[in-house]
Amino acid sequence: MFAVIYRWSIKPDKEQQFTDGWHRVTEAIHAQCGSYGSRLHRADDGTWVAYARWPDAESRERCAMPDPEGAAMMSDAIAERFPETRLQLVDDLLAEPVHPV
């Protein structure tokens, strides 16, 4: 399992635009590139953080941007982009409840 943590500072008046763009891009990457999806969070310090999981680093590297419009929405809303953190899974004790749809 491979994961990446992304962090951004978002322009205050562009938070909804960023969220909408992130949602579009994440759905497209999941559908077209085989990612396991992602979660978007707002941190206590005001930065935005996303955690994305992939079967392996190679799957992520092969993925071209399947939603350029969504990516442009995100890019326009970002005030600052921080370096990504790449992670290799060592152990996994995360136990999440199943949510009914």
Biotite code that builds the C-alpha atoms (Angstrom):
import biotite.structure as struc

atoms = struc.array([
    struc.Atom([0.000, 0.000, 0.000], chain_id="A", res_id=1, res_name="MET", atom_name="CA", element="C"),
    struc.Atom([1.218, 3.478, -0.917], chain_id="A", res_id=2, res_name="PHE", atom_name="CA", element="C"),
    struc.Atom([-0.114, 6.791, 0.361], chain_id="A", res_id=3, res_name="ALA", atom_name="CA", element="C"),
    struc.Atom([0.553, 10.470, -0.158], chain_id="A", res_id=4, res_name="VAL", atom_name="CA", element="C"),
    struc.Atom([-0.206, 13.373, 2.152], chain_id="A", res_id=5, res_name="ILE", atom_name="CA", element="C"),
    struc.Atom([-0.855, 16.719, 0.479], chain_id="A", res_id=6, res_name="TYR", atom_name="CA", element="C"),
    struc.Atom([-1.023, 20.099, 2.261], chain_id="A", res_id=7, res_name="ARG", atom_name="CA", element="C"),
    struc.Atom([-2.178, 23.494, 1.062], chain_id="A", res_id=8, res_name="TRP", atom_name="CA", element="C"),
    struc.Atom([-3.033, 26.945, 2.271], chain_id="A", res_id=9, res_name="SER", atom_name="CA", element="C"),
    struc.Atom([-6.275, 28.008, 0.562], chain_id="A", res_id=10, res_name="ILE", atom_name="CA", element="C"),
    struc.Atom([-7.376, 31.540, -0.319], chain_id="A", res_id=11, res_name="LYS", atom_name="CA", element="C"),
    struc.Atom([-10.170, 32.444, 2.158], chain_id="A", res_id=12, res_name="PRO", atom_name="CA", element="C"),
    struc.Atom([-12.721, 33.293, -0.533], chain_id="A", res_id=13, res_name="ASP", atom_name="CA", element="C"),
    struc.Atom([-11.943, 30.163, -2.576], chain_id="A", res_id=14, res_name="LYS", atom_name="CA", element="C"),
    struc.Atom([-12.510, 27.342, -0.065], chain_id="A", res_id=15, res_name="GLU", atom_name="CA", element="C"),
    struc.Atom([-15.704, 26.022, -1.697], chain_id="A", res_id=16, res_name="GLN", atom_name="CA", element="C"),
    struc.Atom([-14.107, 26.188, -5.153], chain_id="A", res_id=17, res_name="GLN", atom_name="CA", element="C"),
    struc.Atom([-11.112, 24.218, -3.857], chain_id="A", res_id=18, res_name="PHE", atom_name="CA", element="C"),
    struc.Atom([-13.360, 21.617, -2.229], chain_id="A", res_id=19, res_name="THR", atom_name="CA", element="C"),
    struc.Atom([-15.433, 21.228, -5.403], chain_id="A", res_id=20, res_name="ASP", atom_name="CA", element="C"),
    struc.Atom([-12.303, 20.886, -7.547], chain_id="A", res_id=21, res_name="GLY", atom_name="CA", element="C"),
    struc.Atom([-10.734, 18.403, -5.125], chain_id="A", res_id=22, res_name="TRP", atom_name="CA", element="C"),
    struc.Atom([-13.924, 16.315, -5.166], chain_id="A", res_id=23, res_name="HIS", atom_name="CA", element="C"),
    struc.Atom([-13.997, 16.215, -8.974], chain_id="A", res_id=24, res_name="ARG", atom_name="CA", element="C"),
    struc.Atom([-10.302, 15.362, -9.285], chain_id="A", res_id=25, res_name="VAL", atom_name="CA", element="C"),
    struc.Atom([-10.461, 12.678, -6.601], chain_id="A", res_id=26, res_name="THR", atom_name="CA", element="C"),
    struc.Atom([-13.494, 10.984, -8.174], chain_id="A", res_id=27, res_name="GLU", atom_name="CA", element="C"),
    struc.Atom([-11.830, 11.035, -11.610], chain_id="A", res_id=28, res_name="ALA", atom_name="CA", element="C"),
    struc.Atom([-8.542, 9.634, -10.289], chain_id="A", res_id=29, res_name="ILE", atom_name="CA", element="C"),
    struc.Atom([-10.389, 6.876, -8.448], chain_id="A", res_id=30, res_name="HIS", atom_name="CA", element="C"),
    struc.Atom([-12.475, 5.951, -11.500], chain_id="A", res_id=31, res_name="ALA", atom_name="CA", element="C"),
    struc.Atom([-9.755, 6.228, -14.152], chain_id="A", res_id=32, res_name="GLN", atom_name="CA", element="C"),
    struc.Atom([-6.461, 5.540, -12.383], chain_id="A", res_id=33, res_name="CYS", atom_name="CA", element="C"),
    struc.Atom([-7.267, 2.903, -9.781], chain_id="A", res_id=34, res_name="GLY", atom_name="CA", element="C"),
    struc.Atom([-6.569, 4.927, -6.658], chain_id="A", res_id=35, res_name="SER", atom_name="CA", element="C"),
    struc.Atom([-8.230, 3.851, -3.421], chain_id="A", res_id=36, res_name="TYR", atom_name="CA", element="C"),
    struc.Atom([-9.604, 7.359, -2.917], chain_id="A", res_id=37, res_name="GLY", atom_name="CA", element="C"),
    struc.Atom([-8.738, 10.220, -0.630], chain_id="A", res_id=38, res_name="SER", atom_name="CA", element="C"),
    struc.Atom([-9.932, 12.211, 2.346], chain_id="A", res_id=39, res_name="ARG", atom_name="CA", element="C"),
    struc.Atom([-9.811, 15.984, 2.687], chain_id="A", res_id=40, res_name="LEU", atom_name="CA", element="C"),
    struc.Atom([-9.346, 17.658, 6.077], chain_id="A", res_id=41, res_name="HIS", atom_name="CA", element="C"),
    struc.Atom([-8.968, 21.174, 7.425], chain_id="A", res_id=42, res_name="ARG", atom_name="CA", element="C"),
    struc.Atom([-6.249, 21.306, 10.101], chain_id="A", res_id=43, res_name="ALA", atom_name="CA", element="C"),
    struc.Atom([-6.293, 23.353, 13.307], chain_id="A", res_id=44, res_name="ASP", atom_name="CA", element="C"),
    struc.Atom([-3.637, 25.655, 11.866], chain_id="A", res_id=45, res_name="ASP", atom_name="CA", element="C"),
    struc.Atom([-5.870, 26.534, 8.884], chain_id="A", res_id=46, res_name="GLY", atom_name="CA", element="C"),
    struc.Atom([-4.072, 24.421, 6.303], chain_id="A", res_id=47, res_name="THR", atom_name="CA", element="C"),
    struc.Atom([-5.924, 21.850, 4.250], chain_id="A", res_id=48, res_name="TRP", atom_name="CA", element="C"),
    struc.Atom([-4.672, 18.260, 4.198], chain_id="A", res_id=49, res_name="VAL", atom_name="CA", element="C"),
    struc.Atom([-5.579, 15.356, 1.931], chain_id="A", res_id=50, res_name="ALA", atom_name="CA", element="C"),
    struc.Atom([-4.548, 11.745, 2.383], chain_id="A", res_id=51, res_name="TYR", atom_name="CA", element="C"),
    struc.Atom([-4.704, 9.582, -0.760], chain_id="A", res_id=52, res_name="ALA", atom_name="CA", element="C"),
    struc.Atom([-4.100, 5.838, -0.994], chain_id="A", res_id=53, res_name="ARG", atom_name="CA", element="C"),
    struc.Atom([-2.887, 3.813, -3.942], chain_id="A", res_id=54, res_name="TRP", atom_name="CA", element="C"),
    struc.Atom([-2.088, 0.140, -4.550], chain_id="A", res_id=55, res_name="PRO", atom_name="CA", element="C"),
    struc.Atom([1.553, 1.185, -5.194], chain_id="A", res_id=56, res_name="ASP", atom_name="CA", element="C"),
    struc.Atom([3.699, 4.180, -6.176], chain_id="A", res_id=57, res_name="ALA", atom_name="CA", element="C"),
    struc.Atom([3.809, 3.060, -9.806], chain_id="A", res_id=58, res_name="GLU", atom_name="CA", element="C"),
    struc.Atom([0.010, 3.284, -10.137], chain_id="A", res_id=59, res_name="SER", atom_name="CA", element="C"),
    struc.Atom([0.133, 6.877, -8.968], chain_id="A", res_id=60, res_name="ARG", atom_name="CA", element="C"),
    struc.Atom([3.034, 7.749, -11.277], chain_id="A", res_id=61, res_name="GLU", atom_name="CA", element="C"),
    struc.Atom([1.176, 6.343, -14.315], chain_id="A", res_id=62, res_name="ARG", atom_name="CA", element="C"),
    struc.Atom([-1.904, 8.454, -13.586], chain_id="A", res_id=63, res_name="CYS", atom_name="CA", element="C"),
    struc.Atom([-2.282, 11.495, -15.810], chain_id="A", res_id=64, res_name="ALA", atom_name="CA", element="C"),
    struc.Atom([-4.670, 14.247, -14.659], chain_id="A", res_id=65, res_name="MET", atom_name="CA", element="C"),
    struc.Atom([-8.086, 12.885, -15.728], chain_id="A", res_id=66, res_name="PRO", atom_name="CA", element="C"),
    struc.Atom([-9.988, 16.116, -14.841], chain_id="A", res_id=67, res_name="ASP", atom_name="CA", element="C"),
    struc.Atom([-8.039, 19.214, -15.959], chain_id="A", res_id=68, res_name="PRO", atom_name="CA", element="C"),
    struc.Atom([-10.964, 21.532, -15.160], chain_id="A", res_id=69, res_name="GLU", atom_name="CA", element="C"),
    struc.Atom([-11.155, 20.263, -11.574], chain_id="A", res_id=70, res_name="GLY", atom_name="CA", element="C"),
    struc.Atom([-7.379, 20.620, -11.255], chain_id="A", res_id=71, res_name="ALA", atom_name="CA", element="C"),
    struc.Atom([-7.620, 24.223, -12.517], chain_id="A", res_id=72, res_name="ALA", atom_name="CA", element="C"),
    struc.Atom([-10.320, 24.950, -9.912], chain_id="A", res_id=73, res_name="MET", atom_name="CA", element="C"),
    struc.Atom([-8.002, 23.677, -7.197], chain_id="A", res_id=74, res_name="MET", atom_name="CA", element="C"),
    struc.Atom([-4.943, 25.488, -8.518], chain_id="A", res_id=75, res_name="SER", atom_name="CA", element="C"),
    struc.Atom([-6.764, 28.827, -8.680], chain_id="A", res_id=76, res_name="ASP", atom_name="CA", element="C"),
    struc.Atom([-7.835, 28.453, -5.029], chain_id="A", res_id=77, res_name="ALA", atom_name="CA", element="C"),
    struc.Atom([-4.421, 27.525, -3.610], chain_id="A", res_id=78, res_name="ILE", atom_name="CA", element="C"),
    struc.Atom([-2.459, 30.291, -1.878], chain_id="A", res_id=79, res_name="ALA", atom_name="CA", element="C"),
    struc.Atom([0.476, 27.997, -1.001], chain_id="A", res_id=80, res_name="GLU", atom_name="CA", element="C"),
    struc.Atom([1.331, 24.392, -1.819], chain_id="A", res_id=81, res_name="ARG", atom_name="CA", element="C"),
    struc.Atom([3.537, 22.479, 0.637], chain_id="A", res_id=82, res_name="PHE", atom_name="CA", element="C"),
    struc.Atom([5.766, 19.523, -0.308], chain_id="A", res_id=83, res_name="PRO", atom_name="CA", element="C"),
    struc.Atom([3.944, 16.207, -0.421], chain_id="A", res_id=84, res_name="GLU", atom_name="CA", element="C"),
    struc.Atom([4.806, 13.355, 1.917], chain_id="A", res_id=85, res_name="THR", atom_name="CA", element="C"),
    struc.Atom([5.036, 9.853, 0.408], chain_id="A", res_id=86, res_name="ARG", atom_name="CA", element="C"),
    struc.Atom([4.302, 6.941, 2.713], chain_id="A", res_id=87, res_name="LEU", atom_name="CA", element="C"),
    struc.Atom([4.791, 3.183, 2.584], chain_id="A", res_id=88, res_name="GLN", atom_name="CA", element="C"),
    struc.Atom([2.406, 1.251, 4.838], chain_id="A", res_id=89, res_name="LEU", atom_name="CA", element="C"),
    struc.Atom([4.204, -0.611, 7.633], chain_id="A", res_id=90, res_name="VAL", atom_name="CA", element="C"),
    struc.Atom([1.258, -1.658, 9.804], chain_id="A", res_id=91, res_name="ASP", atom_name="CA", element="C"),
    struc.Atom([-2.478, -0.906, 9.785], chain_id="A", res_id=92, res_name="ASP", atom_name="CA", element="C"),
    struc.Atom([-4.739, -0.911, 12.817], chain_id="A", res_id=93, res_name="LEU", atom_name="CA", element="C"),
    struc.Atom([-7.299, 1.582, 11.501], chain_id="A", res_id=94, res_name="LEU", atom_name="CA", element="C"),
    struc.Atom([-10.778, 0.204, 12.155], chain_id="A", res_id=95, res_name="ALA", atom_name="CA", element="C"),
    struc.Atom([-13.506, 2.374, 10.746], chain_id="A", res_id=96, res_name="GLU", atom_name="CA", element="C"),
    struc.Atom([-17.228, 1.845, 11.187], chain_id="A", res_id=97, res_name="PRO", atom_name="CA", element="C"),
    struc.Atom([-19.224, 0.904, 8.126], chain_id="A", res_id=98, res_name="VAL", atom_name="CA", element="C"),
    struc.Atom([-21.462, 3.804, 7.128], chain_id="A", res_id=99, res_name="HIS", atom_name="CA", element="C"),
    struc.Atom([-24.847, 2.979, 5.601], chain_id="A", res_id=100, res_name="PRO", atom_name="CA", element="C"),
    struc.Atom([-25.422, 4.715, 2.284], chain_id="A", res_id=101, res_name="VAL", atom_name="CA", element="C"),
])
